[in-house]
């Protein structure tokens, strides 16, 4: 009986842990166009994302009366994608074109704020790994290059890495990333 209870407990715990995460099937990165404007670049395998969310952490995190931890973040913009074909896409953060729709309005990015962008699906079945960046990061990258983060085992933290657009797309479209 005791073994049976342990099996049920472990099974329930595993179901909770695996059922609460959304599978990542690609990446979001930051690049610049020929004029130096920031662009979001996406590469994926499997289902295409429905959009990209841009947000940042509050300087002094606030909690709602309900204690919701999401109140520690400010949503800057949501970019709804057009129907995406293929396995990559990109758009300017300040003036998206090509069918991308931004709500509520183009964000006014500020230099001292760290932003995050991630790709999502409306049905929450998959996502694209986020990228963290600051406005000043535009100076670190050239057209055809992409800023991403990689896990540094030695430092045990994410570090900024600049890679070519081709490498970014190969990594994001790698079938090993497909759920």
FIGUFI-483461 format. One record per residue (C-alpha): residue number from 1; y, z negated, x. Coordinates in steps of 0.2 Angstrom, whole numbers, m for minus. Each point is the difference from the previous one (the first is absolute). Last residue first. Layout:
BEGIN
node papa:NUM, v:Y, w:Z, u:X
...
//
This chain:
BEGIN
node papa:179, v:96, w:146, u:43
node papa:178, v:6, w:14, u:11
node papa:177, v:7, w:m6, u:17
node papa:176, v:m16, w:6, u:9
node papa:175, v:4, w:17, u:m7
node papa:174, v:15, w:1, u:12
node papa:173, v:15, w:7, u:m10
node papa:172, v:12, w:m14, u:5
node papa:171, v:m6, w:1, u:19
node papa:170, v:1, w:19, u:1
node papa:169, v:17, w:0, u:m9
node papa:168, v:8, w:m13, u:12
node papa:167, v:m7, w:10, u:15
node papa:166, v:8, w:16, u:m6
node papa:165, v:16, w:m9, u:m4
node papa:164, v:0, w:m6, u:18
node papa:163, v:m1, w:m19, u:4
node papa:162, v:13, w:m14, u:2
node papa:161, v:m8, w:m18, u:0
node papa:160, v:8, w:m16, u:m6
node papa:159, v:m11, w:m15, u:2
node papa:158, v:m10, w:m10, u:m12
node papa:157, v:m6, w:m17, u:5
node papa:156, v:m14, w:m9, u:10
node papa:155, v:9, w:3, u:17
node papa:154, v:m17, w:5, u:8
node papa:153, v:m7, w:8, u:m16
node papa:152, v:16, w:11, u:m3
node papa:151, v:m1, w:6, u:m18
node papa:150, v:9, w:16, u:m2
node papa:149, v:16, w:4, u:m8
node papa:148, v:7, w:17, u:m4
node papa:147, v:15, w:10, u:5
node papa:146, v:m2, w:19, u:m1
node papa:145, v:5, w:14, u:12
node papa:144, v:3, w:18, u:m5
node papa:143, v:19, w:m2, u:m1
node papa:142, v:5, w:m14, u:13
node papa:141, v:m4, w:m18, u:m1
node papa:140, v:8, w:m16, u:8
node papa:139, v:18, w:3, u:m7
node papa:138, v:m7, w:0, u:m18
node papa:137, v:m6, w:m17, u:4
node papa:136, v:17, w:m7, u:m2
node papa:135, v:m2, w:0, u:m19
node papa:134, v:m14, w:m12, u:1
node papa:133, v:m18, w:3, u:m2
node papa:132, v:m17, w:m6, u:m7
node papa:131, v:m13, w:13, u:m5
node papa:130, v:m13, w:m3, u:m14
node papa:129, v:m18, w:5, u:m1
node papa:128, v:m2, w:13, u:m14
node papa:127, v:m7, w:m6, u:m17
node papa:126, v:m15, w:1, u:m11
node papa:125, v:m7, w:m3, u:m17
node papa:124, v:16, w:m8, u:m7
node papa:123, v:1, w:11, u:m15
node papa:122, v:17, w:6, u:4
node papa:121, v:m5, w:3, u:18
node papa:120, v:10, w:m7, u:14
node papa:119, v:8, w:5, u:17
node papa:118, v:8, w:m13, u:11
node papa:117, v:18, w:m3, u:7
node papa:116, v:6, w:m16, u:8
node papa:115, v:18, w:m4, u:5
node papa:114, v:7, w:m11, u:14
node papa:113, v:18, w:m4, u:m3
node papa:112, v:13, w:m1, u:14
node papa:111, v:6, w:18, u:m1
node papa:110, v:3, w:2, u:m19
node papa:109, v:m8, w:13, u:m11
node papa:108, v:10, w:5, u:m15
node papa:107, v:m15, w:5, u:m12
node papa:106, v:0, w:16, u:m10
node papa:105, v:1, w:m4, u:m18
node papa:104, v:m11, w:m10, u:m13
node papa:103, v:m12, w:9, u:2
node papa:102, v:m4, w:15, u:10
node papa:101, v:m8, w:16, u:m6
node papa:100, v:m9, w:11, u:12
node papa:99, v:m1, w:18, u:m6
node papa:98, v:4, w:9, u:16
node papa:97, v:15, w:m10, u:4
node papa:96, v:3, w:m18, u:6
node papa:95, v:18, w:m4, u:4
node papa:94, v:1, w:m17, u:10
node papa:93, v:m18, w:m3, u:5
node papa:92, v:m3, w:19, u:4
node papa:91, v:m17, w:6, u:m5
node papa:90, v:m17, w:3, u:8
node papa:89, v:m18, w:6, u:m6
node papa:88, v:m18, w:0, u:7
node papa:87, v:m17, w:3, u:m7
node papa:86, v:1, w:16, u:m10
node papa:85, v:8, w:1, u:m17
node papa:84, v:11, w:m13, u:m6
node papa:83, v:6, w:0, u:m19
node papa:82, v:18, w:m7, u:2
node papa:81, v:1, w:m17, u:8
node papa:80, v:10, w:m14, u:m7
node papa:79, v:11, w:m9, u:13
node papa:78, v:3, w:m18, u:m4
node papa:77, v:15, w:m8, u:8
node papa:76, v:7, w:m15, u:7
node papa:75, v:m12, w:m13, u:m7
node papa:74, v:6, w:m17, u:6
node papa:73, v:m14, w:m12, u:6
node papa:72, v:m2, w:m19, u:0
node papa:71, v:m1, w:1, u:m19
node papa:70, v:m17, w:7, u:2
node papa:69, v:m6, w:m18, u:3
node papa:68, v:1, w:m4, u:m18
node papa:67, v:4, w:m19, u:m2
node papa:66, v:2, w:1, u:m19
node papa:65, v:18, w:m5, u:1
node papa:64, v:2, w:14, u:12
node papa:63, v:0, w:m3, u:19
node papa:62, v:13, w:5, u:12
node papa:61, v:m3, w:6, u:18
node papa:60, v:15, w:m3, u:11
node papa:59, v:4, w:17, u:9
node papa:58, v:m10, w:8, u:m14
node papa:57, v:m14, w:11, u:6
node papa:56, v:2, w:19, u:m1
node papa:55, v:m6, w:14, u:m12
node papa:54, v:m4, w:19, u:0
node papa:53, v:m14, w:5, u:m12
node papa:52, v:m8, w:17, u:2
node papa:51, v:m8, w:11, u:m14
node papa:50, v:m15, w:7, u:m10
node papa:49, v:m11, w:0, u:16
node papa:48, v:m12, w:14, u:2
node papa:47, v:m18, w:m4, u:m3
node papa:46, v:m12, w:2, u:15
node papa:45, v:6, w:2, u:17
node papa:44, v:18, w:m4, u:4
node papa:43, v:16, w:4, u:10
node papa:42, v:18, w:m5, u:m5
node papa:41, v:16, w:2, u:9
node papa:40, v:16, w:m9, u:m5
node papa:39, v:16, w:7, u:6
node papa:38, v:15, w:m7, u:9
node papa:37, v:14, w:12, u:3
node papa:36, v:3, w:5, u:18
node papa:35, v:7, w:18, u:m4
node papa:34, v:m17, w:8, u:6
node papa:33, v:m10, w:m12, u:m12
node papa:32, v:m5, w:m17, u:5
node papa:31, v:m16, w:m9, u:m1
node papa:30, v:m8, w:m16, u:m8
node papa:29, v:m18, w:m2, u:m4
node papa:28, v:m11, w:m3, u:m15
node papa:27, v:m19, w:0, u:3
node papa:26, v:m16, w:5, u:m8
node papa:25, v:m14, w:m5, u:m12
node papa:24, v:3, w:m19, u:m2
node papa:23, v:m11, w:m9, u:m12
node papa:22, v:9, w:m12, u:m12
node papa:21, v:m5, w:m18, u:2
node papa:20, v:m5, w:m12, u:m14
node papa:19, v:m17, w:5, u:m3
node papa:18, v:m7, w:m3, u:17
node papa:17, v:5, w:m18, u:1
node papa:16, v:m4, w:m4, u:m17
node papa:15, v:m17, w:8, u:0
node papa:14, v:m4, w:m8, u:16
node papa:13, v:4, w:m17, u:m7
node papa:12, v:m10, w:3, u:m15
node papa:11, v:m15, w:5, u:10
node papa:10, v:2, w:m15, u:12
node papa:9, v:0, w:m12, u:m15
node papa:8, v:m14, w:9, u:m9
node papa:7, v:m11, w:m1, u:16
node papa:6, v:5, w:m18, u:3
node papa:5, v:m5, w:m5, u:m18
node papa:4, v:m17, w:9, u:2
node papa:3, v:m3, w:m9, u:16
node papa:2, v:3, w:m17, u:m9
node papa:1, v:m12, w:5, u:m14
//
